[in-house]
Amino acid sequence: MGKQSERHKYRDCLESLSLREKETFDLVVEGNSSKEIARILGISPKTVEAHRGRLMSKLGVRSSGELIQLSMLTNSHCVDCKWACRPSR
């Protein structure tokens, strides 16, 4: 599969995420732990883990590292989220 079609496939998958899953995705990609994400979003760490698990399943990835690679591949930013990804540190 070419890079361009791979990007489109993952962009479609990203669009299927709920708003909370998108927020979680962005915060994971930024390097936040589940505990930090829970504090930022005002939810429990267990709920963060549930969102993380669902979004990873939907995107077909198995690790945070793969989420970061996917974010870089698609240059994704969650425009609906107030926690939009910031450029690499």
C-alpha positions in Angstrom: 0.0 0.0 0.0 1.4 3.4 -0.9 2.0 6.1 1.6 -0.8 8.3 0.2 -3.5 5.5 0.4 -2.2 4.5 3.8 -2.7 8.1 5.0 -6.3 8.2 3.6 -7.1 4.9 5.3 -5.9 6.1 8.7 -7.5 9.5 8.3 -10.9 7.7 7.7 -10.2 5.7 10.9 -9.4 8.9 12.8 -12.6 10.4 11.7 -14.5 7.5 13.1 -13.3 8.2 16.7 -15.6 9.9 19.2 -14.7 13.3 20.4 -13.4 11.9 23.8 -11.3 9.3 21.9 -9.8 12.1 19.7 -9.0 14.1 22.9 -7.4 11.0 24.4 -5.5 10.3 21.1 -4.1 13.8 21.1 -3.0 13.7 24.7 -1.4 10.3 24.4 0.5 11.5 21.3 1.7 14.5 23.4 3.2 12.1 25.8 0.8 12.3 28.7 0.2 9.3 31.0 -3.3 7.9 31.7 -3.2 9.6 35.1 -2.3 13.0 33.5 -5.0 12.6 30.8 -7.5 11.8 33.5 -6.6 14.9 35.4 -6.8 17.1 32.3 -10.1 15.7 31.1 -11.6 15.4 34.6 -12.3 11.6 34.3 -10.9 8.6 36.0 -7.7 6.8 34.8 -9.8 3.7 34.2 -12.1 5.6 31.8 -9.0 6.9 30.1 -7.8 3.3 29.6 -11.2 2.4 28.2 -11.0 5.3 25.7 -7.4 4.4 24.8 -8.3 0.7 24.3 -11.2 1.6 22.0 -9.3 4.1 19.9 -6.3 1.7 19.6 -8.7 -1.1 18.5 -10.4 1.2 15.9 -7.1 2.3 14.5 -5.6 -1.2 14.6 -2.5 -0.3 16.7 -1.1 -2.0 19.7 1.1 0.6 21.4 1.5 4.3 22.1 4.5 4.3 19.8 2.3 3.1 17.0 -0.2 5.9 17.8 2.6 8.4 17.6 3.7 7.0 14.2 0.1 7.1 12.9 -0.1 10.7 14.1 3.1 11.6 12.2 2.0 9.7 9.1 -1.3 11.4 8.9 -0.1 14.8 10.3 -3.3 14.6 12.4 -4.7 17.3 14.5 -8.0 17.0 16.2 -9.7 20.2 15.0 -12.8 19.5 17.2 -10.7 19.1 20.3 -9.6 21.9 22.5 -6.5 19.7 23.3 -5.2 19.8 19.7 -1.8 18.3 19.1 1.1 20.7 19.3 4.2 20.4 17.2 6.9 18.1 18.5 8.8 19.3 21.5 
